[in-house]
Amino acid sequence: MLIDDILSKFIGNSPRNYYSFETFILNLLKHHLDSQNKPFTISDNPRMPGDAVAENGFDDIEGKTIIEIKLNLDRVPPRMFVEQFVSRLHRQEIIPDYTNILIINGKPISERTRERIISELSIFSPQIKIILWGPEELNKIVSKHRKEANKIANNLFSLRLENVVSKEIRNWEEEREERIELLIEAYKKRQFSTFLGAGVSSSAGMPDWNTLLNSLFVSYLTNEFNHTETISDEDIKQIVFRLNDVDEPSALMAARYLRKGLTKESVEDKLFINTITDNLYKLRDSKKDISSGLIKAISNLCMPRQTGARVKAVVTYNFDDLLERELEAKSIRHHSIYTENELSDPDELPIYHVHGFLPEDKTKYTSLEKSTLVFSEEGYHQIYSDSYHWSNLIQLYNLRENNCLMIGLSMTDPNLRRLLDISARNMEQTRHFAFMRRLTLEDFAYSKPEKGKERKQIIDNLKGAEQFLNRHHKLNEELMKELSVTIIWFNTFDEIPTILNRVNNE
């Protein structure tokens, strides 16, 4: 098997193809250096230069060597590649320790690109030898280890996971620090967007999806039985909760069911929207501050600077107007966009409500009835099936043009994952970030806490459970990397505002 046959597996420039190619090269080189009894270390720090280090060189390359792997160098302007690489070298202050920089590229390297990269890197560090490999050099390694190369190429994903889990387990909080530094760097570039989900609104006491659906079920049944003396309000609540226990309908299907039940055909949209809006704000937990620490931290990120706004847009999947209220309180100019005809001024922060907008005070806004409310199956299907729906185009634009931070999202929504997959097709490495809650051993291996009762251990082998969780989290990281997303883990939701404030202040 020659490198051309292997490269045919990596058509396109998506993170998935890049990481598959990287896995192939790293495992091939490891085998090659093992055959020479030479040390080979794979880097596990995204802020370190290079993907691996050959401490004593190999073949005719003498001395300590940084190895950088790219799928297609011609896609990136040489100066940009050099600047990014050099910034990582600067960050670690390790240049004198290295004799060589070996750059391995999956595609043939044009002479122009080759000359510019060598010239740019040599100016920065004339004492270090710059070596560039393309398919021709890789073929020489493959031809020496044909059987192993074929084995690696046919087991790329399992080897990728093996590489991840076989690395020395590092403290995840230390790894998070490195990722937060990358997030800060992305924020400073002023090409930054935030994507907000239900977790943001929940921090201010807004109801979760199931609570809202239950309330709407009660509203529906109350309408149905308002002339029946045999069924009380308490009976209706019991019926609703029991239905959810025994039936567990899909949330979108339940919403569709409710939409048909709550409204009459002639006034369906207006009545349904008013019912949702009333229940949405009525159910807010008033014990929580409507300007939660998380909402304040997000609004602080949006504050304009002398050098201009760093956050270019907010994409929100929430119906409420809580962020708008906070921005207004801080006199941050913004514009809520919820239809395809809305446009913001250049000095306004656009807030795109891509699943619809239900402000508590409707008098402040116009054309709310034209908003596509993605509450039930109909709305979801409309957006999912229409590639050119304005909300899809807005999300795609931000995902392609900006570094995006996902806050309060579970990252399981099929349409968002589809858009991430599309936008990642021309990116080799991750450029977005997502806050995700980490499973703790206590929550995983013990029963849920109940008032007045001790938690019961439900998994006997705690060490095995801990090892599984480490691999589970690493697997999630690898899968999200294929969508160009770096996970920033947290244990409690209170950690997110602290991190956001740090990003803003630094």
Secondary structure, DSSP 8 states (H G I E B T S, - for coil): --HHHHHGGG-S--HHHHHHHHHHHHHHHHHHHHTTT---EE---TTSSSSEEETTEETTEES-EEEEEES-GGGS-HHHHHHHHHHHHHHHT-GGG-SEEEEEESS---HHHHHHHHHHHHHH-TTSEEEEE-HHHHHHHHHHTHHHHHHHHTTHHHHHHHHHHHS----HHHHHHHHHHHHHHHHHTT-EEEEE-HHHHHTTT---HHHHHHHHHHHHHHHHTTT-TTS-HHHHHHHHHHHHHHH---HHHHHHHHHHHH--GGGHHHHHHHHHHHHHHHTS-TTS-SS-HHHHHHHHHT--BTTB-SEEEEEE-----HHHHHHHHTT--EEEE-STT----TTSEEEEETT----S-GGG-S-GGGS--TTSHHHHHHHHH-TT-HHHHHHHHHHHHSEEEEES--S--HHHHHHHHHHGGG-SS--EEEEEE---HHHHHB---BTTB---B--S-HHHHHHHHHHHHHHHHHHHHTTTEEEEEESSTTHHHHHHHHHHH-
